[in-house]
Amino acid sequence: MSASENGRFEPPYDCDETTMLVGWLDYHRATLLWKCADLSEEQLKARSVEPSPMSLLGLVRHMTEVERSWFGRTFAGRDRPPLYYSDADPDGDFDSLDSVSVADACAAFDDAVEESRAVAADEDPDALSAANHHGEGHPSLRWIYTHMIEEYARHNGHADFLRERIDGSTGD
């Protein structure tokens, strides 16, 4: 694999399934960070279009929650209460960004990704999660990887529009 000018690595065309899934998930993680690179705190907190609370920093916080939920809470069965949202504020990852530290939010994202990698390292993609996800069953690690790739891809589309609105930057 070779890195592009934005630091992302595209998985090789011919590799085993786990390498492919992890590679695409890492590619999308790097894409979100790339969309946030070289922006001011104000730009990272800029909202998309009313009434949406979406912002690039909100997306980083949201994906932090998603990483912690699927890998830490569901797959590993660890106690991982939400960092940013609650029943009283279900959009807390996107709301109330005025006093949020960008450095702290990025550090939490990095920590969540590292925990996700550690939890899934050396696991078989057929391994079932330790926790029952909202009473719907125990998803396999393969399902979680696939869902995470979908989740990042969808939100990276949002990040594309947000970044273009902020400074005109576009890119794949």
Rosetta constraint file for C-alpha pairs under 8 A:
AtomPair CA 1 CA 9 HARMONIC 6.05 0.50
AtomPair CA 1 CA 10 HARMONIC 6.36 0.50
AtomPair CA 1 CA 11 HARMONIC 6.18 0.50
AtomPair CA 1 CA 12 HARMONIC 6.04 0.50
AtomPair CA 2 CA 9 HARMONIC 5.77 0.50
AtomPair CA 2 CA 10 HARMONIC 7.21 0.50
AtomPair CA 3 CA 7 HARMONIC 5.24 0.50
AtomPair CA 3 CA 8 HARMONIC 5.27 0.50
AtomPair CA 3 CA 9 HARMONIC 4.65 0.50
AtomPair CA 3 CA 10 HARMONIC 7.38 0.50
AtomPair CA 4 CA 8 HARMONIC 5.66 0.50
AtomPair CA 4 CA 9 HARMONIC 6.62 0.50
AtomPair CA 6 CA 34 HARMONIC 6.50 0.50
AtomPair CA 7 CA 30 HARMONIC 7.29 0.50
AtomPair CA 7 CA 34 HARMONIC 7.85 0.50
AtomPair CA 8 CA 27 HARMONIC 5.65 0.50
AtomPair CA 8 CA 30 HARMONIC 5.75 0.50
AtomPair CA 8 CA 31 HARMONIC 6.87 0.50
AtomPair CA 9 CA 23 HARMONIC 7.57 0.50
AtomPair CA 9 CA 26 HARMONIC 7.86 0.50
AtomPair CA 9 CA 27 HARMONIC 5.88 0.50
AtomPair CA 10 CA 23 HARMONIC 6.85 0.50
AtomPair CA 10 CA 24 HARMONIC 6.97 0.50
AtomPair CA 10 CA 27 HARMONIC 6.23 0.50
AtomPair CA 11 CA 19 HARMONIC 7.66 0.50
AtomPair CA 11 CA 20 HARMONIC 6.04 0.50
AtomPair CA 11 CA 23 HARMONIC 5.07 0.50
AtomPair CA 11 CA 24 HARMONIC 6.37 0.50
AtomPair CA 11 CA 27 HARMONIC 7.92 0.50
AtomPair CA 12 CA 20 HARMONIC 7.49 0.50
AtomPair CA 15 CA 19 HARMONIC 6.33 0.50
AtomPair CA 15 CA 20 HARMONIC 6.32 0.50
AtomPair CA 16 CA 20 HARMONIC 6.27 0.50
AtomPair CA 17 CA 21 HARMONIC 6.14 0.50
AtomPair CA 18 CA 22 HARMONIC 5.95 0.50
AtomPair CA 18 CA 125 HARMONIC 6.79 0.50
AtomPair CA 19 CA 23 HARMONIC 5.74 0.50
AtomPair CA 20 CA 24 HARMONIC 6.16 0.50
AtomPair CA 21 CA 25 HARMONIC 6.16 0.50
AtomPair CA 21 CA 142 HARMONIC 7.93 0.50
AtomPair CA 21 CA 145 HARMONIC 6.25 0.50
AtomPair CA 21 CA 146 HARMONIC 7.15 0.50
AtomPair CA 22 CA 26 HARMONIC 6.05 0.50
AtomPair CA 22 CA 145 HARMONIC 7.28 0.50
AtomPair CA 23 CA 27 HARMONIC 6.08 0.50
AtomPair CA 24 CA 28 HARMONIC 6.27 0.50
AtomPair CA 24 CA 149 HARMONIC 6.76 0.50
AtomPair CA 25 CA 29 HARMONIC 6.21 0.50
AtomPair CA 25 CA 145 HARMONIC 7.10 0.50
AtomPair CA 25 CA 148 HARMONIC 6.87 0.50
AtomPair CA 25 CA 149 HARMONIC 5.21 0.50
AtomPair CA 25 CA 152 HARMONIC 7.80 0.50
AtomPair CA 26 CA 30 HARMONIC 6.09 0.50
AtomPair CA 27 CA 31 HARMONIC 6.19 0.50
AtomPair CA 28 CA 32 HARMONIC 6.42 0.50
AtomPair CA 28 CA 149 HARMONIC 6.88 0.50
AtomPair CA 28 CA 152 HARMONIC 5.82 0.50
AtomPair CA 28 CA 153 HARMONIC 6.48 0.50
AtomPair CA 28 CA 156 HARMONIC 7.45 0.50
AtomPair CA 29 CA 33 HARMONIC 6.65 0.50
AtomPair CA 29 CA 152 HARMONIC 6.97 0.50
AtomPair CA 30 CA 34 HARMONIC 6.03 0.50
AtomPair CA 31 CA 35 HARMONIC 6.23 0.50
AtomPair CA 31 CA 156 HARMONIC 6.93 0.50
AtomPair CA 32 CA 36 HARMONIC 6.57 0.50
AtomPair CA 32 CA 60 HARMONIC 7.49 0.50
AtomPair CA 32 CA 152 HARMONIC 7.74 0.50
AtomPair CA 32 CA 156 HARMONIC 5.87 0.50
AtomPair CA 32 CA 159 HARMONIC 6.95 0.50
AtomPair CA 33 CA 37 HARMONIC 6.17 0.50
AtomPair CA 35 CA 56 HARMONIC 7.89 0.50
AtomPair CA 35 CA 159 HARMONIC 6.31 0.50
AtomPair CA 35 CA 160 HARMONIC 6.85 0.50
AtomPair CA 35 CA 163 HARMONIC 6.33 0.50
AtomPair CA 36 CA 44 HARMONIC 6.79 0.50
AtomPair CA 36 CA 56 HARMONIC 6.50 0.50
AtomPair CA 36 CA 57 HARMONIC 7.82 0.50
AtomPair CA 36 CA 163 HARMONIC 7.60 0.50
AtomPair CA 39 CA 43 HARMONIC 5.86 0.50
AtomPair CA 39 CA 44 HARMONIC 6.33 0.50
AtomPair CA 40 CA 44 HARMONIC 6.25 0.50
AtomPair CA 41 CA 45 HARMONIC 6.29 0.50
AtomPair CA 41 CA 102 HARMONIC 6.54 0.50
AtomPair CA 42 CA 46 HARMONIC 6.17 0.50
AtomPair CA 43 CA 166 HARMONIC 6.66 0.50
AtomPair CA 44 CA 55 HARMONIC 6.51 0.50
AtomPair CA 44 CA 56 HARMONIC 5.18 0.50
AtomPair CA 44 CA 57 HARMONIC 5.17 0.50
AtomPair CA 45 CA 55 HARMONIC 5.57 0.50
AtomPair CA 45 CA 56 HARMONIC 6.48 0.50
AtomPair CA 45 CA 57 HARMONIC 5.61 0.50
AtomPair CA 45 CA 58 HARMONIC 7.32 0.50
AtomPair CA 45 CA 97 HARMONIC 6.57 0.50
AtomPair CA 45 CA 98 HARMONIC 7.68 0.50
AtomPair CA 46 CA 55 HARMONIC 5.58 0.50
AtomPair CA 46 CA 56 HARMONIC 7.46 0.50
AtomPair CA 46 CA 166 HARMONIC 7.86 0.50
AtomPair CA 47 CA 52 HARMONIC 7.17 0.50
AtomPair CA 47 CA 53 HARMONIC 5.79 0.50
AtomPair CA 47 CA 54 HARMONIC 5.42 0.50
AtomPair CA 47 CA 55 HARMONIC 4.75 0.50
AtomPair CA 48 CA 52 HARMONIC 6.48 0.50
AtomPair CA 48 CA 53 HARMONIC 7.02 0.50
AtomPair CA 48 CA 54 HARMONIC 5.65 0.50
AtomPair CA 48 CA 55 HARMONIC 6.03 0.50
AtomPair CA 48 CA 162 HARMONIC 6.04 0.50
AtomPair CA 48 CA 165 HARMONIC 7.90 0.50
AtomPair CA 49 CA 53 HARMONIC 7.81 0.50
AtomPair CA 49 CA 54 HARMONIC 7.93 0.50
AtomPair CA 53 CA 94 HARMONIC 5.85 0.50
AtomPair CA 53 CA 95 HARMONIC 6.43 0.50
AtomPair CA 54 CA 58 HARMONIC 6.04 0.50
AtomPair CA 54 CA 59 HARMONIC 7.04 0.50
AtomPair CA 54 CA 94 HARMONIC 6.01 0.50
AtomPair CA 55 CA 59 HARMONIC 6.20 0.50
AtomPair CA 55 CA 94 HARMONIC 7.02 0.50
AtomPair CA 55 CA 159 HARMONIC 7.92 0.50
AtomPair CA 55 CA 162 HARMONIC 6.96 0.50
AtomPair CA 56 CA 60 HARMONIC 6.40 0.50
AtomPair CA 56 CA 159 HARMONIC 6.16 0.50
AtomPair CA 56 CA 162 HARMONIC 6.84 0.50
AtomPair CA 56 CA 163 HARMONIC 7.82 0.50
AtomPair CA 57 CA 61 HARMONIC 6.26 0.50
AtomPair CA 57 CA 94 HARMONIC 7.71 0.50
AtomPair CA 57 CA 102 HARMONIC 7.30 0.50
AtomPair CA 57 CA 105 HARMONIC 7.68 0.50
AtomPair CA 58 CA 62 HARMONIC 5.96 0.50
AtomPair CA 58 CA 93 HARMONIC 5.61 0.50
AtomPair CA 58 CA 94 HARMONIC 4.26 0.50
AtomPair CA 58 CA 95 HARMONIC 7.49 0.50
AtomPair CA 58 CA 97 HARMONIC 7.70 0.50
AtomPair CA 59 CA 63 HARMONIC 6.04 0.50
AtomPair CA 59 CA 93 HARMONIC 7.71 0.50
AtomPair CA 59 CA 94 HARMONIC 7.16 0.50
AtomPair CA 59 CA 155 HARMONIC 7.11 0.50
AtomPair CA 59 CA 159 HARMONIC 7.68 0.50
AtomPair CA 60 CA 64 HARMONIC 6.17 0.50
AtomPair CA 60 CA 105 HARMONIC 7.25 0.50
AtomPair CA 60 CA 106 HARMONIC 7.16 0.50
AtomPair CA 60 CA 109 HARMONIC 6.68 0.50
AtomPair CA 61 CA 65 HARMONIC 6.43 0.50
AtomPair CA 61 CA 84 HARMONIC 7.40 0.50
AtomPair CA 61 CA 93 HARMONIC 5.31 0.50
AtomPair CA 61 CA 94 HARMONIC 7.26 0.50
AtomPair CA 61 CA 105 HARMONIC 6.28 0.50
AtomPair CA 61 CA 106 HARMONIC 7.98 0.50
AtomPair CA 61 CA 109 HARMONIC 6.92 0.50
AtomPair CA 62 CA 66 HARMONIC 6.29 0.50
AtomPair CA 62 CA 93 HARMONIC 5.27 0.50
AtomPair CA 62 CA 94 HARMONIC 7.12 0.50
AtomPair CA 63 CA 67 HARMONIC 6.00 0.50
AtomPair CA 63 CA 109 HARMONIC 7.35 0.50
AtomPair CA 63 CA 152 HARMONIC 7.63 0.50
AtomPair CA 64 CA 68 HARMONIC 6.24 0.50
AtomPair CA 64 CA 108 HARMONIC 6.74 0.50
AtomPair CA 64 CA 109 HARMONIC 4.78 0.50
AtomPair CA 64 CA 112 HARMONIC 5.88 0.50
AtomPair CA 64 CA 113 HARMONIC 7.58 0.50
AtomPair CA 65 CA 69 HARMONIC 5.96 0.50
AtomPair CA 65 CA 82 HARMONIC 6.34 0.50
AtomPair CA 65 CA 83 HARMONIC 6.90 0.50
AtomPair CA 65 CA 84 HARMONIC 7.55 0.50
AtomPair CA 65 CA 93 HARMONIC 7.88 0.50
AtomPair CA 66 CA 70 HARMONIC 6.07 0.50
AtomPair CA 67 CA 71 HARMONIC 5.86 0.50
AtomPair CA 67 CA 72 HARMONIC 7.26 0.50
AtomPair CA 67 CA 112 HARMONIC 5.92 0.50
AtomPair CA 67 CA 113 HARMONIC 6.44 0.50
AtomPair CA 67 CA 116 HARMONIC 6.45 0.50
AtomPair CA 67 CA 148 HARMONIC 7.94 0.50
AtomPair CA 68 CA 72 HARMONIC 4.90 0.50
AtomPair CA 68 CA 73 HARMONIC 6.31 0.50
AtomPair CA 68 CA 80 HARMONIC 6.54 0.50
AtomPair CA 68 CA 112 HARMONIC 5.76 0.50
AtomPair CA 68 CA 115 HARMONIC 7.87 0.50
AtomPair CA 68 CA 116 HARMONIC 7.16 0.50
AtomPair CA 69 CA 73 HARMONIC 4.82 0.50
AtomPair CA 69 CA 74 HARMONIC 6.09 0.50
AtomPair CA 69 CA 80 HARMONIC 6.90 0.50
AtomPair CA 69 CA 82 HARMONIC 7.90 0.50
AtomPair CA 70 CA 74 HARMONIC 4.93 0.50
AtomPair CA 70 CA 75 HARMONIC 6.10 0.50
AtomPair CA 70 CA 144 HARMONIC 6.72 0.50
AtomPair CA 71 CA 75 HARMONIC 4.89 0.50
AtomPair CA 71 CA 76 HARMONIC 6.19 0.50
AtomPair CA 71 CA 115 HARMONIC 7.87 0.50
AtomPair CA 71 CA 116 HARMONIC 5.24 0.50
AtomPair CA 71 CA 119 HARMONIC 6.62 0.50
AtomPair CA 71 CA 120 HARMONIC 7.38 0.50
AtomPair CA 71 CA 144 HARMONIC 7.70 0.50
AtomPair CA 72 CA 76 HARMONIC 5.13 0.50
AtomPair CA 72 CA 77 HARMONIC 6.41 0.50
AtomPair CA 72 CA 78 HARMONIC 5.50 0.50
AtomPair CA 72 CA 79 HARMONIC 7.64 0.50
AtomPair CA 72 CA 80 HARMONIC 6.52 0.50
AtomPair CA 72 CA 115 HARMONIC 7.19 0.50
AtomPair CA 72 CA 116 HARMONIC 6.50 0.50
AtomPair CA 72 CA 119 HARMONIC 7.00 0.50
AtomPair CA 73 CA 77 HARMONIC 4.79 0.50
AtomPair CA 73 CA 78 HARMONIC 4.78 0.50
AtomPair CA 73 CA 79 HARMONIC 6.01 0.50
AtomPair CA 73 CA 80 HARMONIC 5.50 0.50
AtomPair CA 73 CA 131 HARMONIC 7.10 0.50
AtomPair CA 74 CA 78 HARMONIC 7.51 0.50
AtomPair CA 74 CA 129 HARMONIC 5.91 0.50
AtomPair CA 74 CA 130 HARMONIC 6.37 0.50
AtomPair CA 74 CA 131 HARMONIC 4.84 0.50
AtomPair CA 74 CA 132 HARMONIC 6.86 0.50
AtomPair CA 74 CA 133 HARMONIC 6.14 0.50
AtomPair CA 75 CA 119 HARMONIC 7.88 0.50
AtomPair CA 75 CA 128 HARMONIC 7.21 0.50
AtomPair CA 75 CA 129 HARMONIC 3.93 0.50
AtomPair CA 75 CA 130 HARMONIC 5.31 0.50
AtomPair CA 75 CA 131 HARMONIC 6.27 0.50
AtomPair CA 75 CA 139 HARMONIC 7.82 0.50
AtomPair CA 75 CA 141 HARMONIC 7.11 0.50
AtomPair CA 76 CA 119 HARMONIC 6.51 0.50
AtomPair CA 76 CA 129 HARMONIC 6.46 0.50
AtomPair CA 76 CA 130 HARMONIC 5.53 0.50
AtomPair CA 76 CA 131 HARMONIC 7.21 0.50
AtomPair CA 77 CA 129 HARMONIC 7.37 0.50
AtomPair CA 77 CA 130 HARMONIC 4.98 0.50
AtomPair CA 77 CA 131 HARMONIC 5.01 0.50
AtomPair CA 82 CA 86 HARMONIC 7.02 0.50
AtomPair CA 84 CA 92 HARMONIC 5.04 0.50
AtomPair CA 84 CA 93 HARMONIC 4.86 0.50
AtomPair CA 85 CA 89 HARMONIC 5.47 0.50
AtomPair CA 85 CA 90 HARMONIC 5.16 0.50
AtomPair CA 85 CA 91 HARMONIC 5.96 0.50
AtomPair CA 85 CA 92 HARMONIC 4.10 0.50
AtomPair CA 85 CA 93 HARMONIC 5.75 0.50
AtomPair CA 86 CA 90 HARMONIC 5.27 0.50
AtomPair CA 86 CA 91 HARMONIC 7.98 0.50
AtomPair CA 86 CA 92 HARMONIC 6.98 0.50
AtomPair CA 91 CA 95 HARMONIC 5.94 0.50
AtomPair CA 92 CA 96 HARMONIC 6.96 0.50
AtomPair CA 96 CA 100 HARMONIC 7.57 0.50
AtomPair CA 100 CA 104 HARMONIC 7.77 0.50
AtomPair CA 100 CA 105 HARMONIC 7.48 0.50
AtomPair CA 101 CA 105 HARMONIC 6.25 0.50
AtomPair CA 102 CA 106 HARMONIC 6.09 0.50
AtomPair CA 103 CA 107 HARMONIC 6.05 0.50
AtomPair CA 104 CA 108 HARMONIC 6.11 0.50
AtomPair CA 105 CA 109 HARMONIC 6.26 0.50
AtomPair CA 106 CA 110 HARMONIC 6.19 0.50
AtomPair CA 107 CA 111 HARMONIC 6.09 0.50
AtomPair CA 108 CA 112 HARMONIC 6.07 0.50
AtomPair CA 109 CA 113 HARMONIC 6.20 0.50
AtomPair CA 110 CA 114 HARMONIC 6.16 0.50
AtomPair CA 111 CA 115 HARMONIC 6.10 0.50
AtomPair CA 112 CA 116 HARMONIC 6.10 0.50
AtomPair CA 113 CA 117 HARMONIC 6.20 0.50
AtomPair CA 114 CA 118 HARMONIC 6.18 0.50
AtomPair CA 115 CA 119 HARMONIC 6.03 0.50
AtomPair CA 116 CA 120 HARMONIC 6.22 0.50
AtomPair CA 117 CA 121 HARMONIC 5.82 0.50
AtomPair CA 120 CA 141 HARMONIC 7.65 0.50
AtomPair CA 123 CA 127 HARMONIC 6.77 0.50
AtomPair CA 123 CA 141 HARMONIC 7.90 0.50
AtomPair CA 124 CA 141 HARMONIC 7.38 0.50
AtomPair CA 125 CA 140 HARMONIC 6.57 0.50
AtomPair CA 125 CA 141 HARMONIC 4.85 0.50
AtomPair CA 125 CA 142 HARMONIC 4.63 0.50
AtomPair CA 126 CA 140 HARMONIC 5.44 0.50
AtomPair CA 126 CA 141 HARMONIC 6.12 0.50
AtomPair CA 126 CA 142 HARMONIC 6.25 0.50
AtomPair CA 127 CA 140 HARMONIC 5.37 0.50
AtomPair CA 127 CA 141 HARMONIC 5.75 0.50
AtomPair CA 127 CA 142 HARMONIC 7.98 0.50
AtomPair CA 128 CA 138 HARMONIC 5.74 0.50
AtomPair CA 128 CA 139 HARMONIC 5.61 0.50
AtomPair CA 128 CA 140 HARMONIC 4.17 0.50
AtomPair CA 128 CA 141 HARMONIC 6.21 0.50
AtomPair CA 129 CA 138 HARMONIC 5.12 0.50
AtomPair CA 129 CA 139 HARMONIC 5.61 0.50
AtomPair CA 129 CA 140 HARMONIC 5.87 0.50
AtomPair CA 129 CA 141 HARMONIC 6.80 0.50
AtomPair CA 130 CA 138 HARMONIC 7.02 0.50
AtomPair CA 131 CA 138 HARMONIC 6.33 0.50
AtomPair CA 132 CA 136 HARMONIC 6.60 0.50
AtomPair CA 132 CA 137 HARMONIC 4.96 0.50
AtomPair CA 132 CA 138 HARMONIC 4.84 0.50
AtomPair CA 132 CA 139 HARMONIC 7.87 0.50
AtomPair CA 133 CA 137 HARMONIC 5.71 0.50
AtomPair CA 133 CA 138 HARMONIC 6.13 0.50
AtomPair CA 133 CA 139 HARMONIC 7.48 0.50
AtomPair CA 139 CA 143 HARMONIC 5.99 0.50
AtomPair CA 139 CA 144 HARMONIC 6.75 0.50
AtomPair CA 140 CA 144 HARMONIC 6.41 0.50
AtomPair CA 141 CA 145 HARMONIC 6.11 0.50
AtomPair CA 142 CA 146 HARMONIC 6.17 0.50
AtomPair CA 143 CA 147 HARMONIC 5.99 0.50
AtomPair CA 144 CA 148 HARMONIC 5.99 0.50
AtomPair CA 145 CA 149 HARMONIC 6.22 0.50
AtomPair CA 146 CA 150 HARMONIC 6.31 0.50
AtomPair CA 147 CA 151 HARMONIC 6.06 0.50
AtomPair CA 148 CA 152 HARMONIC 6.10 0.50
AtomPair CA 149 CA 153 HARMONIC 6.00 0.50
AtomPair CA 150 CA 154 HARMONIC 6.12 0.50
AtomPair CA 151 CA 155 HARMONIC 6.29 0.50
AtomPair CA 152 CA 156 HARMONIC 5.73 0.50
AtomPair CA 153 CA 157 HARMONIC 6.37 0.50
AtomPair CA 154 CA 158 HARMONIC 6.84 0.50
AtomPair CA 155 CA 159 HARMONIC 6.19 0.50
AtomPair CA 156 CA 160 HARMONIC 6.11 0.50
AtomPair CA 157 CA 161 HARMONIC 6.69 0.50
AtomPair CA 158 CA 162 HARMONIC 6.24 0.50
AtomPair CA 159 CA 163 HARMONIC 5.96 0.50
AtomPair CA 160 CA 164 HARMONIC 6.15 0.50
AtomPair CA 160 CA 170 HARMONIC 6.69 0.50
AtomPair CA 160 CA 171 HARMONIC 7.55 0.50
AtomPair CA 161 CA 165 HARMONIC 6.11 0.50
AtomPair CA 162 CA 166 HARMONIC 6.24 0.50
AtomPair CA 163 CA 167 HARMONIC 6.28 0.50
AtomPair CA 163 CA 168 HARMONIC 6.79 0.50
AtomPair CA 163 CA 169 HARMONIC 6.11 0.50
AtomPair CA 163 CA 170 HARMONIC 7.31 0.50
AtomPair CA 164 CA 168 HARMONIC 4.10 0.50
AtomPair CA 164 CA 169 HARMONIC 4.82 0.50
AtomPair CA 164 CA 170 HARMONIC 5.72 0.50
